């Protein structure tokens, strides 16, 4: 299946196995779960969220500091 990934203004397609989760998207694009928050549609989702063909996953960088 294919999902589209939006990160830092870039859009790319990622090919994954059926039933893949957000965690596999993060691995495919080389990010750790601590670095980003994932959204599918208008919902913030965990890395365990099961994706469907054609989903758009938006990855938002987490910024922290003091």
N, C-alpha and C positions, 0 to 999 in steps of 0.2 A: 504494500500500500504506500501511497505517497501523502506526506503532509507538508504544508508550507510553514516555514519558520521565519518569524520576523524578530530581528535582534539588532539593536543599534542602528535602526533605519535601513538595514539590509534585509532583503527577502531571498530565501533560498528554499529549494525543495529537497526533502530528505526521503529516501526510500527505506521503508521499514517492513518488518514482518507483520502480518495480521495480528491484532491483539497487542501490539506494542504499547508501551506506556511512555509517559513524559520522560521518565528516567533514560530511556533509550534515545530520545531526541537529544537530551543533554549530552550523552556520551557521543552521539554522532557529530555534534557541533563543537565538542571539546570544552564543555563548561561543567562546573561542579554545581550541585544543588544549592550550596551556600552562597553562590555568586548571583543567583537570579531568582525571580518569582515568575511562575508560568501562568499564562492566561489562555484559555480556550474559549472562544466566543467572548462573552462579557463576564466570565467566571474565573476567579483565581483558583487554580487547581494544584493538587499535590503531585509529586513525581510518580505516584502510583496510579494516576488517572489513565484509564485505557482510552486510546485514541482510535478514531475511525478514518478511513480513507477520505482525503480531502479536507481534513481539519486544518485550521490555521492556529499555530501555537505562537503566541507572542511571549518573548522572554524579556523581562525587565530587570536591568542590573540593580542589585541591592547596594546602596551606598550607606556606609556607616563611618563614624568617626567621633571625635570629641572636640 
